[in-house]
Amino acid sequence: MRQLLIFFLIVTLQVSCKTEKNASAEALRPNIILINADDLGYAGMGCYGQELILTPNIDKMASEGMRFTDFYSPNTVCVPSRAGLILGMHPGHCPIRDNSLPHKENYKDYMTEYPEELWPPKLPTLGRVMKDAGYKTAQFGKLEAGIPLKKGKMTEHGWDYWFGFKETGAAFQYYPLELWKNDERITFPENEPEEVHRPGIAGNRGTYSQELFMDEIINFIRENCDSTFFIYFPTQIPHGRSPRDGDEIQVPDIGPYADRDWTHLEKLYAAALSRLDSDVGRIISILKELEIEDNTVVFFTSDNGDENSYYKYTRRFNATGPLKGKKRYLYEGGIRVPMIAWWPGKISPGTESDFPAAGWDFMSTFANLAGVKPPEHTDGISIVPVLTGNLKEQNQRDYLYWEYHWGKQQAIRMGKYKGIRIGGTEEPIELYDLSTDLGEKNNIAHKQPDLVKQIDSLMFVARMGSPYNKYWPLPEHKLYHVKWDKWIFDNIEKGFIK
């Protein structure tokens, strides 16, 4: 019976994919800017319920555009999430599915470098799709999973221009010792003194990475305002730093929060987010100054859910809002993220959409906007009809799928239902009705056994046939001897640190 159901699901998916590939749309060809925040929780901004952190520019962007309530990141931590975004693939197909490298055989340890089959990517990236469509392309900030590469290789992945950190871990530093611009290594000796690279508030000393990126972005927009351009800005804000770097988010100043009765770390976190908000305002302002705002669509989202360890787990900001869990978990708090789309004259101001979409949909959406077909490998669908209010033309899908290899987690969103399984393919599936239980508090799996069986089959189908599965096996049951899995299980059993 299970095999018959799987066969039926495969046929259904093939029909859905064929419909998407054959769909044609008028080539709109706007400029496109995608801003991807780092660890920004669902309720981190005012327009999503934040009451303490000031985000007036992003809130205005939402009031002038469309706010998505049911948008999801490709994964629950940065590396697989960003890989899924630039490849347009869900985690059952994506070549990277964890922040850590794949396990060695029998889960004894981790590999020390990516197998050549996994990374650098062999499939067309988001940059490649847009460059081939005739766009001028640029990427700034936190580059993903070992890109940039050897000299000249970034261009092969579609970027005419790029400026950022060479490794994911290097982006923990807000006052970096080096950055890479195209194939040139740029050093910052002014950031070497301990009083610059250690404390949270650096004052007017040193060179702040976010200001560098913003200046470069503004220059790129000015220089290409007569062309059609695509900018991807995966910012490092509000990601924290490791203890060896100082354990404090860094900002030039603490802004409007100096007199708040908060902890020092809370003030730093809020100041960083407000600074990012100001940067979004700068981007909107330059578009208006150059009078290209009507032909430019700006997207703002996050790579995964909230991480409150950066301010020592206080409940001050309630940055997950009503959601359960946080970064590293496939509960809603780990994967449901903000997403705002702004496009004057095309997106009706003050609109809201509950259409379930995910970061792997950007590739098909941007290809649609550019008037080209998306690559064959993508799992995404174009959400342009949602953006432009043509809901009758919007392609639907049966479900969204995630897997994350710390904790051996899998999740399915199917309509109003959410299934999640932690620990292995034979562990029990939890089932939640998100329409009445957004906080995933009431597990109704015992009431819907047939639906649970269907979700179990979908979890099998969603990853079936991927050539990368051999690097990302899922065990049948929990493996407490795997270091990071045990950490995940311990947190679940103790209750989430909030």
N, C-alpha and C positions, 0 to 999 in steps of 0.2 A: 504493500500500500504506500509506504514511504517513497519507494522508487517511482511509482506512478505519479505521486504528487510532485516529486522533484522534476520529472519529465514535463509535466504540465507547466510548472513554474518557468522552466527554461524556455519553452515555446512562447510563453507570455512575454518574457523579457525580450526575446528576439523580435517579436512583433513590435513591442514598444520602441526598441532601438531603431528599427527600420522606419517607423513613423517619424522619429526625431530626425534621422538623417535626411529623409526626403522632404522635411519641412523647409520651405523657403520663406524668406522675409525680405522686405525692402531694405537695401543697404543704407543704413542710417549714417554710419561712419563718423561718429563723434570722437573727439579726444576722450581718452579714458584715464582716470587716475584711481588707483586702488591703494588705500591706506590700511595697513594690517597692524593693529596694536598687538602687544605682547603680554599675555596673561591678564587681559582686561575682562573682568567679570560682567555678567549679564546686567547687573544693576550698578555698574560703575559710573554712569553718567546720569545727569538730571533727567533726560528724556526717557530713561529706563527706570526711574524711581529713586535715583540717588539724591539724598537730601542735604549732604554736607559738602561734598566736593564740587567746586564751581566749574561747570563746563558750558558756558553760554554760547560759544560758537558752534559746538557740535549740536547743542539743543536747537539752535536756530536752523542749522542744516536740516535737522529732522522736521522742524516746523515748516520748512520750505520744500521738503522732499517727501520721501517715503521711509517709514520706520517698519522694519520687519520684526515681528514678535516671535516667529518660529524658525529662526535661522540658526544653522549649526556649523561649527568648525569641522574640518576634515578629520581631526583627531583631538585628543585631550591633552597633548603636550606639543611643544613647538616643532621639533624636527619632522615627525611624520605628518603633522598638520600642514606645514609649509610645503613639504614635498607633495602632499595630496593636492594642495591648491595649484602649484605651478604645473602639475601633470594632469589635473582634472580627473583624479582617480579616488575612489573610496578605499578605505583601508584593507578591504579584502582583495584588492588588486594592486595596490600601490607597492612599489619596491621597498619602501621604508615604512615600518610600522611601530617604531619605538624610538625614544631618545637614545637608548643604548644600541650598540651594534647587535647583530643576531647572536643567539646562543651557539656555543659549540655543541657537539653531539651529546645527547643525554642531559642537556642543561647544566653541564659541569662548570662552565665559565662562559665569558663573552669573547667574540672575535675581536681582534685588535685593529682591523681595518675592513672597510666594506668590500665584499667580493665584487669583481669587475662587472658581473652580471647585474648587480643592484645599483651601483652608483659610481661614477656620474650617470645620469639618466640616458638611456638609449632611445627613449620616446620623445616626440616633440614637446617642448615646454610651452608655457603660456607666452613667454617672450618670443619663442620661435614662431608660434601661430600668428602673433600680432606683427612681427617683422615681415613675415611672408605675405601678410595682408597689406603691406605698404606703409605701416606705421613706423615712425621714429620711436625707438624703445629705450627706456632707461630704468635702472633699478638702483635703489639706494637703501643703505642700512644693514639690517641683519640678514645676511645671505644664508641659504639653507644647506645643511648637511655636506659641507666641504666644497661648495662652490663659493668663491671663484677657483678656477683650476689652473692648469699650466698656461703659459703665455698664449694668448689668442683663442683659448677655448671658450671663454665667456661669450664671444661673438657667435660661436657655433650654437650656443643655447639661446640665441635670439636677442642679445642685449647690445645695442649700438653703444651704450654708455652705461657704466656702473661704478658705484662708489660705495664702499662699505667695509665691514669686518670680514676677514678671511675665513674665520671659523665661528661657529655658533657660540662657543664658550667665550670668545673674545668680546662678544657684545655685552658681557656683564659689566664691562668698563665703560662708564660714561665720559671719562677723560682718558682716551686711549693713548697708548704709546705708538701705535701704528694703525693706519688704514690703507686700503688699496683702491686706487683710482685707475680703472681699466687694468693695465698690467704693471702699473707703477706703485711701488711701495712708498708711502708717505709717512714720515716719522714726526713725532711731536715731543721733542725734548723738554718743552715747557711743562709737560704733564708728568715728568719723572719725579719731581720732589714729592715726598710723602704727604706734605700738607695739601697737595693737590689731588693725588689719586687715592687717598684714604678716606677723608671725611665726607659726610653727606652734603654739607654746604661748602662749596668751593669758592664762593665769592667771585671776584673778577680775575681770579688766577686761572691759568691754564686755558685749554681749548676744549669746549664742550661739543661732543659729537653731534648731538641733535641740531645745534646751530649750524654746523658745517653742512649737514644733510639738507637742512632747509634752504640755506643759501644756494646750494647746488640745484635743488629742485626749482627754486624761483628762477634761477638763471636758465635752466633747461626749458622752462615754459616760455620765457621771453624769447630765447633763441629759436624756438620751434613753433611759435604761435601762428605762423603762416603755413605750417605743415599739419599733418595729422599725427598726434603723438599718443603714446601709452607710457604711463609712469606707474611703476610698482614701488611702493614705499613700505617695506616691512620694518617699522620702527622698533626700537628696543624698549620703549616705554610701555608699561610701567614695570618691566622685569627687574627683580632685585639682583643683588650681587652675592657672590660666594663669600664665606667668612674670610678667606685668604685675601680678598680684595677690599675688605672693610665692612662688609655686611650691611651697608646702608645704600639705598638708592641715592644717586648724586644729582644735585641741581645747583645752578649758580646761586640761587637765592630761594628762600622759602615762601616768597610771594605773600598772599593775603592771610597766611595761616600762622604767622609768628605769634600772635596773641591768643590763639586758640588754646583751650585747656585740654590739649591732646598730648600724646607721647611724641617724642622726637621722631620716631619712625613713621608714625601716622602723618605728621606734618610733611615729611619728605615725600611720602607716597602721594598725598593730595597735591603737593606742589608740582610733582612730576606730571600728574594727569592734567592739571590746569595748564601747564606749559605745552603739553601736547594739544590741548584744546586751542591754545593761542596759535599754534602752528597750523592747525586746520583752518583757522580764521585767516591766516596769511595766504594760504593756497586759494581760498575762495576769493579773497580780495584781489590777488593778482589776475585771476580769471576775469573779474569784473573790470579791473583797470584796463586790461587788454581787449575788453569787449568780446571775449570768446566764451563767456559762461553759457550762452544758449547752445553752443556746440560742444559742450564738455560735460560728461557725466562723471561724478565723483562718488566713489563707494568707500564707506568706512566700516571696518569690522575688527574682529579679534581672532587670534590663532587658537585660543582655547579659553576655558573658564578661569575663574578667579583663583589667585594664589595669595592667601592672606598671611603666609609665613613672613612676608617682607615687612609686616608691622606686628609680628609676634602674635598672630592669631587673635587679636582683639576683635570685638564685635562692633566696633565703632561704625564702620561704613556699610555693613550688611551688603557687601558687593555682589553676592549671589542672589539677592532678593528672595523670592519665594522658593528657589530651586534647591534641590538636595545635592550634596557633594560639591566638588571643586575640581581643580586641575588634577589630572592623573586618574580620574574616575569617569566612567561612561554614564553615570547618572546625569541628569539635565544640567546640574551646576558645572560639570566639566566640559560639556560640549555645546550647550545652547548659548549663543553669544549675540552681542548687538550687531545689527547691520542696518546701515542707513544709505539710501541712494538719493543723490541730489542732481537734478537735471532740469533747469528752468525751461518752461515751455513744453516739456515732454512728460515730466512726472508731475502730477497734480500736487500742489503744496498741502502739507498737513495730512497726508494719507497714511494708512496703516495696512499692512498685509500680514495675514496669518498663514500664508502659503509656506509649507515646509520646504526649505531649500538648504543647501550646504555649500561649503567653500569649493567643492569640486565642480559646482555649477558655473563658476566664473569663466572657465575656458569656453564652454558652449555659448554662454551669454555674450562674451566679448567677440567671439567669432561671428555670432549673429549680428551684433552691432556693426562689425566690420564688413559684413556682406560676404563672408566665406564660410565654407563648411568646417565644422570642428573635426579634429583628428578621429580616426576610427576607434582609438583606444579609450577615449574619455567615457566616464560613467555619468557625466553631468547632462543636464538639460538646460536649454536657454530659458531664462526667466524674463526676457524682454517683454512678452505680453503682460506679465504682472506689472512690470515697471510702467508700461504705457497705458494701463487700464483696459487692455483687450483680453479679459479673462477667458472669454469663450475660445480664444485661440491658444490658450496655454496648454502645452502638453503636460500630462499627469504621469506619475509613476506609482508603482505598487508600494515601495518602501524605501527607506534609507538604512544603510548598514555601516556599523563601525566595529573595529576590533583594536585592542590595545594590549601589548604583550607584557607589560608589568601587570601582574594579577591575572593574566590570560583572560581578558574581558572581551565580551561580544555584546552588541546591542542592535536592536531593530526598532525603527519608528515606522509604524504602519497605520496610517490614518490617525485616529486619536489614541491608539494604543502604543505602548512602549514595552519592549521585552529586553531584559538585561540578564546576562549570565556571567558569573565571575569564578574563575578558577579552572575551567576546563570544559570540554564539550559534553561531558556527562554530568556536570553539576546542574542543579535545578535552575530553571528560568523563572525570574521574577517578572510579574506582569502588572502594568499600571495603566489606568485610564487617565491620560493627561488632561482631558477635558474637565474632569472633576477633581483631579488629584495631581496638580502640577508639581507638588513637592515630593511625589513618589513615596508617600507614607503608607499607603494601603495596598499591599500585594494581593491581587485578586486572581493569581494563577490557579488556585483551587476551584474557582468559579467558572473558569473558561478553559477547560482541558484541551478542547479541540483547537482553540486559537494558540495555545502554548505549543501544541504539536506542529502547527503551521509555521510558527516563528522558529521552532527548532529546525525545520526543514529549510527555511529561508536562510538561516545562519550557515547551513551547509552549502546551499546553492550560491550564496553571495561570494564565497571565496573559491568556489570550485573552478578548476582549470587554470588558475593563476600560476605562471612558471616560478613565481617568487615564494610560493607556499613552503617549499623545502627549506627555506631560510627562516620561516616564521611558523613553525608547527605549533599546534595547540594540543596540549595533553588532555586526557580524559578527566583528570581530577586535580585538585590543588596540589601544588608542589611547595611545601613549606620550607624546603631546604634552599630554594632560590632566593637570594638576598632581597631583591626588590619586591618580589612577589610576597614574601613574608611581611614586608613593610606595609604593602597594600592591605593584606588580610588583617593585620593587627589594627590598622586604622578603622577598617569597617567594623570589626568586632567591638572596638572601644567606643564607636560612634565617631562621626567626623569631627575633626578639630575645627571649631568655628571661630 
